[in-house]
Amino acid sequence: MTEGLYSLKEAADQLGVHPVTLRRWAESGKIESVRTPGGHRRFPESELKRLTNQSEDVTSESFKESFRENALSYTRADLGDHTASWNAGLEEQDREEKRMLGRRLMGLLIQYVGAEETENEEVLEEARIVARVYAKNVVRNGIPLQDALKAVNFFRDHILESAVVLPDVSRRRPEANQRMFRKLNAFLNEMQLVIANCYEILGAVIVTGKEEGDE
């Protein structure tokens, strides 16, 4: 009897992961696939069952990758139709710096969500450093605190929304989802506080004309 074959989207839906994640797994050899005469990738049913029955490590990895892809795609799609006041008037170099900082914060957020309790503070401290660099960038470009916090809230909304619609969420234990959302909020709240605090400090520095380390 011929084994069932699934398209990339069908297989991703079966596994509860993002299609981009499944494509990476196929390219790295984590899951076997075949090609149709037309060159399309197909996934054998036996491979989907094998991955479904694998350890929680694979589930955790798929969740993190799905979360990253969802958050990025949601944010990019909305930014395309959104005139961001916090980006208006910035030079391209400053925008690129903010994009890099945003990607770094996204990586730290995902790391924080999956971190053990003993690692939480270490990840959070690195995120605070990135947030301070971001705050310094926007203060020096004359962006009001209100607009900076609008940016934080914009990304907060998209991050939480992307987490809610993840296929894995419905399959995870309620306590695991509760822990995830609690950590997401804790991380984002901390970033908001760090930025607000930096505005207060850096704003005073700029007014007095003294940089850190000046006599």
Helices and strands as residue ranges (DSSP letters): E 5-6, H 8-15, H 19-28, E 34-35, E 41-44, H 45-52, H 56-80, H 92-114, G 117-119, H 120-140, H 145-164, G 167-171, H 174-208
